[in-house]
Amino acid sequence: MTQSGTVDRPTRRGLPAADGRSEDSARSDPQAQDPGLVSGQFRFFDAQVLRTRRLGPTLTRITFGGPQLAGFASGGRDQSFSLLLPHPGQDAPLLPDRTGDGWYRAWRSLPEAERAVLRSYTVRAQRRDPDEVDVDFALHGTGPDDPPGAAGPASRWAAGAAPGDRVVLLGPAFADNRSVGFRPPPGTDWVLLAADETALPALGGILEHLPADTVVRAWIEVPHPADIQDLPHGPGAEIVWLVREPGAARSPLAEAVRSAALPGGVPYAWLAGEASAVRALRRHLVGEAGVDRTRVTFSGYWRRGASEEQLRSERAAAAAS
């Protein structure tokens, strides 16, 4: 994810220059001379599934481990990374090149049915001794009532993941990295958070990162009441859970925030989830509520009707034009 900082533009989940382009800052950084680094701050890590735990009807937590994760350095908060998964019948993800910024071009050159499945996720938690990383997956399309083919390859993999399954993480080698987007600017009096189930792990990480006395107003949209979680937070935080109506075409997030009485003072807003819902909420905050656009970080984690491959291809095409 390209971090937006305090600039009002969408953040991108995953890694900077995921289309194979290096940023100027990475080229000038001595760290970028390491051939194993991607964009100067990220590295490939082999890992395997250690255990899985169902969190609710929609969400499951998978814990990854392995000796290479000793070098994985999450920055916490909404730290994102790229996860490479095998196709059914493969023992491990097929990734022909791990040398710096050439990896993406080599990966794209392989047939789609063979190359590793590439998806962006958030680090929910990281632990040392032993080195472990928790990742929460939204299992869209994997329920018993879902039609065949409703689930994407990552959801299908996560629904059937078992200890020993091999994966590759393309993640941070340094805790201070561009794939952390949550960065309140100086002078922030309170924080507004809004997310759907895909961004719930990031919002949970942000709540754990904030000082206990931070004034927070958070809205979280989930598909099922049993997906509601007991998120650790300080006494200054108020969390509103919104259960989406089955088959609803629109997110309830924007209307819930629009009708709320917000604290006084200078806010910082962090918004993540389905792209159109995030844009609608951002328009309300900037255009109607008068929030300074430089104090809004927003990220479309997914877009209704589009796969992540389509979104990555669109970004690559836009960058090349």
N, C-alpha and C positions, 0 to 999 in steps of 0.2 A: 504494500500500500504506500503510495506517495503521500507523505504526511502533509496536511494542509497547514498545520500550525494555527496561526490566527488569520490566515487568508481565507476569505469566503469562497471556496471552490470545493468540489467534491473530492474526498480522499479515495484512493484506489486500494482495495484490499490486495494482499499478496506482497509482491516485492517491487521496488523501483526498477524501471527499465526491464520489466518482465518480457518485453518484446525483443530483447537482445541489445538494446541501446544503452550505453553507459552515460551517466550524467557527468557534466563537466567537473563537478566537485569530486566525483569518484576518481576521475582521471588524474586530478592533481593531488589526491591524497596518497601518501606513501603506502597506506594499507592496500591500495588498489594494485600495487605491484605484486601482491601475493596471487599467484595464478589460481588458487583455490577459492578466492573471494569473488562474489558476484556484486557488482556495483559498489565495491569497496567495503561493504558492511555485512554481507550475508554469505552463508556457506551451506553446502549440502551435508546432511547428517543421516546416516543409516540408522534405522530404529526398528523395533518390533513391538507388537501389541503385548502388554503385560496382563491387562485385565480390562473388563468392560462392566459398566453399571448403568442400568436404566434409571433415568431421572424422572420420567413421566411418559405419557403416551407418545409424545413427539420427540423427546430428547434422550440421547444416550451419551454417557461419558466414556471415552476410551483413553486409557493410560498407556503411553509409549515409554519405552526404556531402551537402554543400550549404551555401551561405553562411549560412543561418539557424542552422546548428548552432554557429556562433560563440557564440551565447547559451545553448547547452545546457551545463549545469553538473552533471555527475555527481558524486555524493558517494562513488563507489567502493563497495567491499564488495558488498552485495546490492542495490544501487540498482535499483529497479524503475521502470517507466514504462508508459504505455499506447501501443500502436501501432495506428494506424488504416490499414486496407488497402482497396484497391478490390476490387470483385467482378469476375469475368471479364467482359470487354467494356467495363469502365470505364477511362478513362485515369488517373484519380486518385480517391482516396477521397472519397466524398460526405459533406461535413460542413457543414451550413448555417449554423452559428453558432459563432464562436470568441471571443465576448465573455464572459470570466470564467465564472461558475458557471452561466450559462444554457445553456451548450453541450449539456449532457447531455439536458436536456428537449427541446431542439430536435432532437437526434440521435434520441432515442427516438420522436419524432413521425413520423419517416419510415418507410416500409415496410421491413421487415427485409431484403427482397431488394435494396433500393437503398442504404440507409444504409451507411456505411463499416463494415467488419468491425472490431470492437474487441477487442483482446487485450492481456494484460499480459505483459511480458517484462523481463528483466534486462539491464542494460548490462554486457557482458563486458569492454569496454575503450573508452576514449576517447582521442583524440589531437588535437593542435593542429598547425596549419601543415602540411598542410591539416586542417580540422576533419572528423574522422571518428568514427563510433560503430560498434563491433562488437556484433552480437547473435547469439547461438547459438540455433538452432531445433531442437526435437525433431520429427522427421518421422514422427509416428505415422500409420499407415494408408496410407503412400504407396509401400510396397514392391511389387515385381512379384507377390508372392503374396497381397497383401491384396485382399479383395473390393471391388468397386466401391462407392463411398460410404463407405468406412471412414475416410477422412481428413477432418478438419475443414477449414474454409475457410482458416485460417491455415497449416496444414501444406501444403495444396495450393498456396497462393500461394508459400510458401517453397521448395517443391520445384521450382517453375518460375521462380523469380525470375531476372531478367536485368538487366544494367547499364542504367540509365535508367528503370527502373520507379519510379513515384512513390508515396510514402507520407507520412503525417503522424505525428510523434511528439508525444505530450503528456507532457512530461517536465520535469525540474527546471530552474528558472532560477537557483537558488542551491544551492551544494554542500551546505550544511547544511539538509537538508529531511527531511520526515516519511516519505519513501519509502525511507529507509535504515533497516533493522530491526536490523542487527547492531551492538549497542552493549553490550559487556561492562561490567558495573558495577565500581566500584572494589573492590579486594580479590580479583579473579579470579586464581587460580593457574594454571589451565589451561583449555583450550577444547575442547569436544566439538562436532563437526560431523557431521550426517547428512543425506543428500540422495539423491534419485533423479535420473534423467537430466534431468528438467525443471528441477531446482534446481542442477545441476552448474555452470552458468555463474556463479551466485551464490556457490557454495562456492569456485570458483576465484578469484573476485574477493576473497573474504574472505582466502584463503590469501596472496594477493599483498599484501594490506593489512597483515597482522599483522607485528610485529617478528620478525626471524629467530630469536630465541631463545625465542619463545613455545612452550610445550608444547601440542601439538595432537594429538587423536585424531579421525580422520575416517573415516567409512564412506560409500561412494558406491555406489549400486545402478544398474546399467545393463543394457539388454536383450541386449547382444552383447559378446563379448570385444574386438572391434575398436573398441568405443566407449570403451575405457579410454584416458585421456589422460595425458601427462607434465605434471603440474601443478607449476609452480614452488612451492617451499616451503622453509622453514628446516629446520635439522638437528633441531629439537625436534618436528617433525611426523611422525606415522606415519599413512599412508593405507591403508585396506583397501578393495579393490574387490570388489563382490559382483555376480556375473553372474546375472541373474534367469532362472529356468527358463522355457522357452517355454510360454506358456499358464498360467503360475502365477497363482493368484488372490490370493496374499498376498505382501507384501513381505518380504524377508529381513532388513530393517534392524533391527527390534526384537530379533529373536533373536540377531543378531550382536553387538549392543551388550550384550544381557543376559549373554551368555557370555564377554564380554571382561573382562580384568583392567584396571581403570581406575586412573589415577594418584591419589595422595593429594592432599589440599589442596582448595581451594574451586573448583568448576568453574563455567563458564558454558556453557550448551548452546544451540545454534542448530540447529533441525530444520526441514526443508522438503521437500515432495514431495507424494505422493498423500495426501489428507486423512485417511483412516482409518489409514494406516501411520504418519503423523506423530502422530496422537492416541495410538495404541498405544505408540509410543516415549516420548512424553511421560508417559503413565501409568506406564510402567516406571521412568523416571528419578525422578519425583516420589514415586510410591507405593511403589516397591520399593528403589530405590537411594538414596533419602533426599535427592535434590537439592532445594534450596530452590526453590519454584515461582517466586519472583521472579528466578531466575537461568536461566529457560528462555524462549527466544523460539521460537515455532513457527508455521509457516505452511503451510496446505494450498494448494499451487499448483494442484491440480486434484482432482477427485473422480471416482472410477470411476462411469461411467454418467451423468454430468452434463456439459453443455456450459458454457462460461463465461457464455453468455447466461442460462442457468438460475441459475447461482450469483449473478450480478449482480442478477437479478430477485428472488431470495430475500432478498438483503441489503437491497434497496430496500424490499421488503415488511416485513421485520423492523424497519427503521428507521422506517417509517410507522405501525407498530402501537403 
